[in-house]
Amino acid sequence: MKKVQDYFVPWIEGINMYISNHLELAWRDPGLHRMMSNENPYEPSARVLEAINEYGKKANRYPDQGLIVRSEIAEINGLDGPENVMIGNGSSEVFDMLFRCFLEPGQEVIQHTPCFGIYKLRCNILGGKLISVPMIYEDRQLLFDPDAVIDAITENTKVIAIANPNNPTGNFMDPESFVKIAETGIPFVVDEAYVEFGGPEKSQVSLTKTYKNVLITRTLSKAYGLAGLRFGYALGDKDVISRLSATLIPWNVGTIPMWAALAALKDTEGLRKRIEFNNSEIEFIEESLAEIPGLTIFHSHGNYILFDGSDAGKKGADMVNFALEKGVLFRPQAPMYDREGFFRLTIGSKEENRLAVEVIKEFFSTPST
Ligand SMILES: Cc1ncc(COP(=O)(O)O)c(C=O)c1O
């Protein structure tokens, strides 16, 4: 008799449950300052809390497929209607849905690195092959390389995923490069998780009207500040969205997140306040640390900042450990470009950002061992 292990699809062999150690740690010890997961430091607005309470009372009812919230999202984005919008349990689930529709085992997803880890995770689960095209590290900047992305295309390429602005580098790719990649006809997912911080004019959503292969993903986890609620969405041509939506798990978005998301989307003042605060704090941190010799700061249009302390002889992992001793959680980054100095922080509250600046200054003023 075969063992149960032999019945699993072979490509999930060796893949473990996704666990963010820093999140586990932060929930276990609420005293720690959470500056590691690109969350929003503000709690949900009164309007959102009201919706959570109101629809909590209706939690005995099944949700619909989000017609009202999808209509609102379409309107905000200048699209025809709910048929242009697919909603998910966070944009991570949206990525999963998209990849399932396009990818067979052995086929390829192209990502532009360094980038968010979910493309790799969902590609691996489906037995796909991940192709990582590195950005160019030049003049203390990490630059998009759209030609290299296009050169990486093979007959097996099924999806190209690019975040704009990119996480962790914080920069936008220029609009012409989006057109160039869209012209290949390959499903091209533009991950706009942080686009609200840069403003609606930075969005590539209008491309979906010309290019059926372009899909935009968004989330309420970042500028809207609802990471724990799990709500994300995809925008695209209605025929494409319809094919993708056919694969959705029924009731994939719960009643509470759906209606809380609607309240957040309507709370334009709450969004404006969060964006203004974030962007002025980015400026504060970047200016406060600009004079540290050997510290490269990657100017960010998101709610996080990437640093490279290699030229100061510092390791990112040591910075993260040093901050942890002071009660602050930063995010380590794997070594890249033969450099070990990378680390990232997320914008916290006003007090946390000032604390973070002091911690970084202290670490960089201590001689390396
Ligand atoms: C670029 C990018 N896309 C998507 C996400 C995932 O967001 P969600 O909470 O909607 O799954 C993140 C989260 O950090 C991200 O950095």
The ligand as a Gaussian input file, in Angstrom:
#p B3LYP/6-31G(d) Opt

LIG

0 1
 C        4.033000      44.725000      -2.708000
 C        3.017000      44.056000      -1.838000
 N        1.941000      43.500000      -2.409000
 C        1.000000      42.883000      -1.678000
 C        1.108000      42.796000      -0.297000
 C        0.090000      41.969000       0.457000
 O       -0.923000      42.645000       0.919000
 P       -2.237000      41.942000       1.503000
 O       -2.233000      42.283000       2.945000
 O       -3.322000      42.613000       0.730000
 O       -2.208000      40.481000       1.237000
 C        2.210000      43.362000       0.345000
 C        2.348000      43.257000       1.818000
 O        3.325000      43.571000       2.421000
 C        3.182000      43.999000      -0.449000
 O        4.282000      44.528000       0.102000

